Structures are given as C-alpha cells and as structure tokens.
Amino acid sequence: MIKRTFLALFTGVIFMFSCSSDDTSGGTDNQTDNFDRSAMLVNWADNIIIPVYEDLNSKLEILAAEKEVFIAEPTPTNLFSLRTAWQDAYKVWQYAEMFNVGMAENINYIFQMNVYPTNVQDIQNNIESQDYDLSSVNNNDAVGFPALDYMLYGVGSTETEVVDFYTTSASADKRKIYLSDLTDRMQSLTQTVLEDWKNGYRDTFVSSTDNTATGSINLVVNDFIYYYEKGFRANKFGIPAGVFSQNPLPDRVEAYYTYDFSKVLALEAMTAVQDFFNGRAYQSGSDGRSLADYLNSINGSEDLSTSITSQYAAARTKINTLNDSFAEQVNTNNVAMTETFDSIQLAVVLLKVDMLQALDISVDYVDADGD
Amino acid sequence: MLKHVKAYFNQQNSAAPLAVFRIGFGLMMLISIIRFWSYGWIEKLYLDPKFHFSYYGFEWIKPIGDWTYLIFILCGLSALCVALGLKYRLAIILFFLSFTYIELMDKTTYLNHYYFISLVSFLMIFLPASAFYSIDTLFKKKQYLLIPQWTIDSIKLLLALVYFYAGLAKLNSDWLFKAMPLKIWLPSKYGLPFIGGNLMQQEWFHFAMSWSGMLYDLFIPFLLLYKRTRIFAFALVVFFHVFTRVLFPIGMFPYIMIIGSLVFFDPKVHHKIIRSIQKFLKLFSIKPKPIATGTFKYPNPKIIISGLAVFFVIQMLLPFRYVLYPSELFWREEGYRFSWRVMLMEKRGYANFKVVNPEENTYFYVDNTDFLSSFQEKQMSTQPDFILEYAHFLGEQFKAQGHEPIEIYVESYVALNGRKSQPFIDPDVDLLKQYESFQPKSWILPLNDDIKGL
C-alpha cells in the first residue's frame, strides 16, 4: 500500500516535470522566459562598452600625441590643443566609468583614471622625487584626468603662467616627464582594457547570463547602480554640495581647476546613464536590448522603467539649471545644487529597491546563507 | 486522563533513536562550523565589520576580536564530542552556549534554522542522548538500552512545531493568492538546467509551489508520526529539502532537517543505522565492546518534565506575540523573528541617514558604507530595530567627533513582495529620542496595503 502510493506520487511528480517542459514548444504561453538576456549582453558589449573604450582609446592617443607636441615646444597654442584633447577624452570617459568588470576591475582601472580631488602635494612630491609607481594605490589621487586637470589648468592662473611652469623653472623637465608619464599611462591602461575585451573577454561576458553573483548581468547592474549612487550622485554633486559633510566643499568638484567644465562632464555622465538604461548604441544612437526592456518583460514592472526614465529626465532638467562651474554654483547658490542632488537621489531608490526587487538581483557580495 | 499522562511518562523505549539523533546532529554541526570557517565567514561577518547589531537585552554579546575563533573551535569540538558521546552533558552545554553566543553576536546573520539549532541543543541538555552507543558508556562501563519514550518524543515535538508553525505562517494572502515572493524568486532561477527557462517562469507553477509548500509544512509532521505514511513522508522530506537546496542558498539546513526527521522512525531502523556505523568502524579495527546494560531513570523526572513543559508552552506561544503589535507584521517586523517565518518576504530597502544640527540648522548625510558591510546595510535598511540601533550608533560616532547638538533622521524606502517602494520610517522623527523596547514603534509609517491571514 505504502509502496503503491509512493510510486503513484513519484510518477506524478515526474509527469508534472516532463509535461511542463513540453508546454513551451507550443509557443502560445506568454509566461515562458522570453527575454533574451544574451541579446542584452551582446548589445551592451558590442554597441556600448567596446565602442566607448575604442573612442576613449583614440581620444587618449590624440591626447598623448598633443602632449608630445607640447613637451617639445611648450607654447600657449600647443597648450590650447593639449587642453582640448584632454577635454575631449574626459567627456568620453564619462561613458566608461560605470563599467568596472573584467580587466577594468582586475587592474583597478577606474581608480587610476578619475579619483578627485587630486592630491597636489602628492603630485609635487612625485615630480620632485622622480621616483614613483603610478599604479600604486597611494598614487590613485595623483594620476588620471584629475591630475591632468591640475597639470594643465591648476599650475598657473593664466595660459602664460601654465606654459611658464613647463619652461622657466629648474624643475621644468621633471614636470614635463610627469605630464608625459601620466598621459601615457592613461592611454596604455585603456588600451589594456580594450584589448582584453577584444581578445576573448567579450565572448565570456555575453555568454555568462545566469543570475549568480558572478553573472555578467549582476556584475554590470551592480556596477551601474554603484556608479549612479557614488561616481555620479555623490562625487559630482553630493560631496561638493556638502551633503555628506558639515560644510559645502566647492573644491571637491570634478575638473576643479578647469573651472567651467564640471557641468559639461556631469551632463555627459547623465547621458551615459540614460543611454545605458535604454540600451542606446554609443556610436549610432539606435536602441537595442536594455535594462528598460528587461524590466518591461517582467509582469507588474512595466511602469517602473517609465518612472526611472522620467526621474532621469527630471534630474537632467535640474542639472541644466546649474552654473557651468559647479564650484561657482556651490559658492553662490548651494540650494540649487542640493535640489539637484535630491532629484538624482529619487532615482537611486527606484534603481536600488524597485529595480533590484523586480530583477531579483542580489546586492550583497557576502555570500551568506539564507533561511 | 491523569493516569494516561502518568503512564505515558513512565513508558520506556529503545535508546537507539536518540543515540542516532545525537550522532547525526553532532556531525552536522561539526560540518557546519568547518564550512562556516572555510568560507571565510568568521572574518567577513564577525571580524571585519566595525559595528554589530545586537539583540535587545544582549548588547553585551559581541565578537571578541581574534578570540572569536576560539569560540568557533570550542563550538566545533563540543559538536564532535556530542557526536561521539564523549563527556556528553558537558559537551552539549558548551555547544549550546558557544553556538548561541555566536548567533547573538550580530543579528544581521539571524536565521530561523540557527535559532532552531540553539533550541535543539538546549533541549538535548536534558535528554539522555548518550545513554546508548556513546564513548561515555565505555568509561562508565554501563549503557542503557531503554530510555523514557517522552525524551525521544520531545525532539519530534520540536521538529513538528517548526514545520507546523512554518506552515501556519504561510496562511496569508501574499503567499497563497499572489504567490509572493516565489513569483519573484523562481523566475530569477532562469539559469537552472531543464526547468529554468520554462517551468520556473510559469505562474501556475509559482502558485503550485506556494500551496504545496504550505501543505507540506502543515502536514508533514503528522505524516511522519503516522506509521503507514512514514516512508512516503520521509521521501517527501528528502525531495522537498533537496529541491529547495537547489533553488535557494540555504546552506546546511536541508540536510539537518533530513537527518533530524529520521528520529520519527522505529528503533529497528536506528539499530540498523548503528549496525552499519559499527561495520564502518570495523574497517578501522574498532570493535564494539560488551557493556553491562540497565534502564535509564531520571533522578528527578518531575522537575525536568515540568521544566520542559514550560519550554514547549513558550515555544507555542512566542510565534503569536505579533498579535500584540499593530499590523502589518511583514512591514513592521515586530514579533517576526523566532517564529518560524521562513522565506515569506522579498523585502528591499534604502535608508539614507541625515545628521542634523538643530541650532545651526545644518545637516549632512551618512555614507552607510563607512560603517556597515553590504550585508549589514541590506538587513538594516528593511528592519526598524536595525535602523534605530544604527541611528544611535551614528549618534555616538558623530558626538565623539564633536557634532553637538545632534539629531538623526532617516529617509527610507522599502519594497515588500513585489509592491512598489514606499516610505518606511517617519522622516520627521529624531531617532536619537527613540529607544528600543518591546513597545510598538510609533515611527514606522503604515504599509499602504493589507496582507490578510495569520
């Protein structure tokens, strides 16, 4: 008797499993898992991440070339070209900072490219000692775009003064070497990351579709949210506006020495965030499979992508009202700055709470047991 | 009636089931501790964080630096001694104390099955689990073939309580009529071979899993108790726990429950198990020695029995303490822990703490990653008692840095079981003026929805 009931139940369970796997072949059931995650990863890799690195790499090559010209002949004209090349590359960087996966994570790429405020004392010590390891963690705040911000704008208040910095002083040669090393290193790091994507990592990346801590979707979504909250919201707006400290800290803005460049960068970063969410190709601007589509494919989460999109739009509107120089903005009317921060903040909740719930993506990297 | 009760408590049964349970439990605990250590969780969970969330009334229990390893060593060794039946009474007391200490160090890691292990080990202190087939019997040169029936039944009762109450907790509208949270969790297992892309995505399957999970929890104790359904029930236990182990990261718990459920079987089965252990040990030339036998009797059975009766009454009432608090239980979590509410909620939150100087009318926000691990932050952001404790910790931190006068507010959002995120804690309440207690927390904002049921 017992054996028979057991057998009956066992066959029942087997039957249930085998039946349901047949169900999908009918194709009429809209509850099958019909979102093509692989297509989303392919879109991210081939239309966003790799083109961004390619563009950044070519912009940094131009920067390195302009640097050679400037070092050979430090003139105001050459300084102008060098600054323009730096600005062009820095704008592209805004599209790359959110991707901390693969080689970028392995070599600590992001922390060698855009840690600010830059540490002027460290830069000066490096220049004087001529004995430095630019890859060292201690030098993260003495390298990358912010260090060049200081080297190209901060070392003098006029173009002539900046040129003088590389010509008249006894340390002029040392300074040129540091400028050169900084620039070359940014380019070579970027090249390393790009080549890794092109030589194999791209395939690994797009094939890792599982919802595990090391799955590509989990890694990139976590990076994306981390970037939005930290690199974008806190670094560009919150910290200078003083929302994490007792007083505003206007000297903590991005591109502090360039003075009127922080808003340009922030708007580029906002575009990067919006484009990534909507799966927009970096070069062609055409839309592909995206996080927004992923949310739309989940029952009950259809209006979430709309909420996120419109919150981004609201944040962009706020950013547009700000002064070209965020440092100036903080000094004259910090309320506008904190209001912008608040508007950006509202999307953090939608991303971190609602989106992660809908996609059931884990945020805690400590892989502890559950109940 | 009284006669029946008396007769029951005088009833004797084979000591084998309890001996097998002791061996199984001890070994599982030893493996758990080794596993926990090898994953680096001692550092990650207890040594690395700067701050630990305490249980109300147990604030004095904290990790003790590198000595924390010693607690784990003690816990593992005592688990081994329990399995061997070596100095059993001392070993199980030390196991109960060390294990419970570990669990009380930080409530971030609270799991129902850890609580279950504390309870089982507490109960086992009073049971003659080393009466038979233990090293103690070799030293004492005496073993007991028979022990009171109720000592075996008490383990069964505790197991039955866990299952049955877990089943009761599933009698709510989210679980039964919305298939939540399984509707969120199962589709995300799309990577599973064979069933990930199709079965896991079916809405009917989410409902089938919800309802069968509820029925399983409610009825499995009875199916295990009743002789004619026992084998079938055990097969279900194995299937259910293995299946959930495949789906969810639940560590050792499924295996502990499978091994634990063996206690429901006849002594015959347990004698067989012991014989196969003996056979296995013979491979190492360890042979059983003949020992004198006797019948185990408690010196003061009345005290033990009434003490354990109180223990079980508390266990039956404690999960219902939530009725003393305002609804919604899942939202407020007052009376949520220690109640066998397992896998009932998908809850995510975000808590942004604001440190205010009321005199100068200035404020700043806190970067939680400065103080908490990502796991702690995750747990903190959805549970009011965590939020309160953390706010007070922040208050101390910033006061020490000279920030005074100081007020601490939180802007927080929580999403529960697929609902949209909504404000969680009253953002206008200075948390430093609120204190932990058993009173309802007035500063939790209401959930804009009803969850009906137990």
Interface residues (C-beta under 8 A of the other chain):
Chain A: M1 I2 T5 F6 L9 F10 V13 F17 S20 S21 D23 T24 D29 Q31 T32 D33 R37 T209 D210 N211 T212 G215 A234 G238 G242 V243 F244 S245 Q246 N247 I298 N299 G300 L304 Q345 V348 V349 L350 K352 V353 D354 L356 Q357 A358 L359 D360 I361 V363 D364 Y365 V366 D367 A368 D369 G370 D371
Chain B: Y39 W41 K44 L45 T109 L111 N112 H113 K183 I184 W185 P187 S188 K189 Y190 G191 F194 I195 G196 G197 N198 L199 M200 Q201 Q202 E203 F205 R228 T229 I231 F232 A235 F239 F248 P249 I250 G251 M252 F253 V342 M343 E346 R348 G349 Y350 N352 N357 T362 F364 Y365 V366 D367 S373 S374 F375 K378 H403 Y413 V414 A415 G418 K420 S421
